[in-house]
């Protein structure tokens, strides 16, 4: 049974900051057993309007956690709450 996604990673094609941030999200999610989902900001007009200039964006439980870069310790702490 799939684990529900607590982390939403908002990205876009050609984003030079996305790959390093994605690796942190993937590593933390794998190590903590938390589910995550990746969405492309350009595929959703609502996300585009809200987050376009901040990509990559990481949400935890639907709330803004980080943008541009993801700090592993901070993401772990947010998931522990």
NUVEXFI-833162 format. One record per residue (C-alpha): residue in three letters; chain; x, y, z. Coordinates in nm, 3 decimals, decimal comma. Example, Ala and Ser with C-alpha at 12.3 -4.5 7.8 and 13.67 -1.06 7.14 Angstrom:
residues 2
<nudo residuo="Ala" cadena="A" u="1,230" v="-0,450" w="0,780"/>
<nudo residuo="Ser" cadena="A" u="1,367" v="-0,106" w="0,714"/>
end
This chain:
residues 81
<nudo residuo="Unk" cadena="A" u="0,000" v="0,000" w="0,000"/>
<nudo residuo="Unk" cadena="A" u="0,147" v="0,340" w="-0,097"/>
<nudo residuo="Unk" cadena="A" u="0,241" v="0,585" w="0,176"/>
<nudo residuo="Unk" cadena="A" u="0,034" v="0,908" w="0,163"/>
<nudo residuo="Unk" cadena="A" u="0,238" v="1,203" w="0,040"/>
<nudo residuo="Unk" cadena="A" u="0,328" v="1,447" w="0,317"/>
<nudo residuo="Unk" cadena="A" u="0,583" v="1,623" w="0,100"/>
<nudo residuo="Unk" cadena="A" u="0,494" v="1,804" w="-0,221"/>
<nudo residuo="Unk" cadena="A" u="0,789" v="1,906" w="-0,436"/>
<nudo residuo="Unk" cadena="A" u="0,698" v="2,174" w="-0,690"/>
<nudo residuo="Unk" cadena="A" u="0,935" v="2,192" w="-0,985"/>
<nudo residuo="Unk" cadena="A" u="0,963" v="2,291" w="-1,350"/>
<nudo residuo="Unk" cadena="A" u="1,159" v="2,178" w="-1,653"/>
<nudo residuo="Unk" cadena="A" u="1,500" v="2,339" w="-1,689"/>
<nudo residuo="Unk" cadena="A" u="1,523" v="2,439" w="-1,322"/>
<nudo residuo="Unk" cadena="A" u="1,889" v="2,433" w="-1,218"/>
<nudo residuo="Unk" cadena="A" u="1,804" v="2,432" w="-0,845"/>
<nudo residuo="Unk" cadena="A" u="1,552" v="2,149" w="-0,870"/>
<nudo residuo="Unk" cadena="A" u="1,785" v="1,849" w="-0,896"/>
<nudo residuo="Unk" cadena="A" u="1,982" v="1,917" w="-0,575"/>
<nudo residuo="Unk" cadena="A" u="1,659" v="1,996" w="-0,387"/>
<nudo residuo="Unk" cadena="A" u="1,491" v="1,682" w="-0,529"/>
<nudo residuo="Unk" cadena="A" u="1,779" v="1,468" w="-0,402"/>
<nudo residuo="Unk" cadena="A" u="1,737" v="1,604" w="-0,048"/>
<nudo residuo="Unk" cadena="A" u="1,360" v="1,545" w="-0,060"/>
<nudo residuo="Unk" cadena="A" u="1,406" v="1,193" w="-0,197"/>
<nudo residuo="Unk" cadena="A" u="1,672" v="1,102" w="0,059"/>
<nudo residuo="Unk" cadena="A" u="1,477" v="1,234" w="0,358"/>
<nudo residuo="Unk" cadena="A" u="1,151" v="1,077" w="0,240"/>
<nudo residuo="Unk" cadena="A" u="1,320" v="0,739" w="0,186"/>
<nudo residuo="Unk" cadena="A" u="1,497" v="0,746" w="0,521"/>
<nudo residuo="Unk" cadena="A" u="1,190" v="0,857" w="0,719"/>
<nudo residuo="Unk" cadena="A" u="0,933" v="0,648" w="0,531"/>
<nudo residuo="Unk" cadena="A" u="0,734" v="0,955" w="0,430"/>
<nudo residuo="Unk" cadena="A" u="0,556" v="0,976" w="0,098"/>
<nudo residuo="Unk" cadena="A" u="0,626" v="1,255" w="-0,150"/>
<nudo residuo="Unk" cadena="A" u="0,493" v="1,372" w="-0,482"/>
<nudo residuo="Unk" cadena="A" u="0,650" v="1,591" w="-0,748"/>
<nudo residuo="Unk" cadena="A" u="0,439" v="1,833" w="-0,953"/>
<nudo residuo="Unk" cadena="A" u="0,536" v="2,064" w="-1,236"/>
<nudo residuo="Unk" cadena="A" u="0,433" v="2,423" w="-1,170"/>
<nudo residuo="Unk" cadena="A" u="0,381" v="2,482" w="-1,543"/>
<nudo residuo="Unk" cadena="A" u="0,109" v="2,213" w="-1,557"/>
<nudo residuo="Unk" cadena="A" u="-0,119" v="2,385" w="-1,304"/>
<nudo residuo="Unk" cadena="A" u="-0,227" v="2,751" w="-1,346"/>
<nudo residuo="Unk" cadena="A" u="-0,300" v="2,787" w="-0,974"/>
<nudo residuo="Unk" cadena="A" u="0,043" v="2,659" w="-0,871"/>
<nudo residuo="Unk" cadena="A" u="0,204" v="2,871" w="-1,142"/>
<nudo residuo="Unk" cadena="A" u="0,039" v="3,187" w="-1,010"/>
<nudo residuo="Unk" cadena="A" u="0,140" v="3,111" w="-0,651"/>
<nudo residuo="Unk" cadena="A" u="0,487" v="2,961" w="-0,680"/>
<nudo residuo="Unk" cadena="A" u="0,641" v="3,042" w="-1,020"/>
<nudo residuo="Unk" cadena="A" u="0,921" v="3,269" w="-0,897"/>
<nudo residuo="Unk" cadena="A" u="1,008" v="3,046" w="-0,600"/>
<nudo residuo="Unk" cadena="A" u="1,059" v="2,708" w="-0,772"/>
<nudo residuo="Unk" cadena="A" u="1,163" v="2,464" w="-0,647"/>
<nudo residuo="Unk" cadena="A" u="0,917" v="2,478" w="-0,361"/>
<nudo residuo="Unk" cadena="A" u="0,874" v="2,217" w="-0,090"/>
<nudo residuo="Unk" cadena="A" u="0,547" v="2,185" w="0,098"/>
<nudo residuo="Unk" cadena="A" u="0,499" v="1,969" w="0,407"/>
<nudo residuo="Unk" cadena="A" u="0,140" v="1,871" w="0,479"/>
<nudo residuo="Unk" cadena="A" u="0,031" v="2,137" w="0,229"/>
<nudo residuo="Unk" cadena="A" u="0,218" v="2,419" w="0,403"/>
<nudo residuo="Unk" cadena="A" u="0,515" v="2,608" w="0,260"/>
<nudo residuo="Unk" cadena="A" u="0,834" v="2,463" w="0,399"/>
<nudo residuo="Unk" cadena="A" u="1,113" v="2,590" w="0,173"/>
<nudo residuo="Unk" cadena="A" u="1,187" v="2,738" w="-0,165"/>
<nudo residuo="Unk" cadena="A" u="1,495" v="2,743" w="-0,388"/>
<nudo residuo="Unk" cadena="A" u="1,690" v="2,512" w="-0,154"/>
<nudo residuo="Unk" cadena="A" u="1,597" v="2,239" w="0,094"/>
<nudo residuo="Unk" cadena="A" u="1,796" v="2,189" w="0,412"/>
<nudo residuo="Unk" cadena="A" u="1,791" v="1,825" w="0,516"/>
<nudo residuo="Unk" cadena="A" u="1,780" v="1,891" w="0,893"/>
<nudo residuo="Unk" cadena="A" u="1,496" v="2,142" w="0,859"/>
<nudo residuo="Unk" cadena="A" u="1,291" v="1,902" w="0,644"/>
<nudo residuo="Unk" cadena="A" u="1,342" v="1,622" w="0,895"/>
<nudo residuo="Unk" cadena="A" u="1,232" v="1,852" w="1,179"/>
<nudo residuo="Unk" cadena="A" u="0,919" v="1,957" w="0,988"/>
<nudo residuo="Unk" cadena="A" u="0,827" v="1,594" w="0,927"/>
<nudo residuo="Unk" cadena="A" u="0,877" v="1,510" w="1,295"/>
<nudo residuo="Unk" cadena="A" u="0,609" v="1,759" w="1,400"/>
end
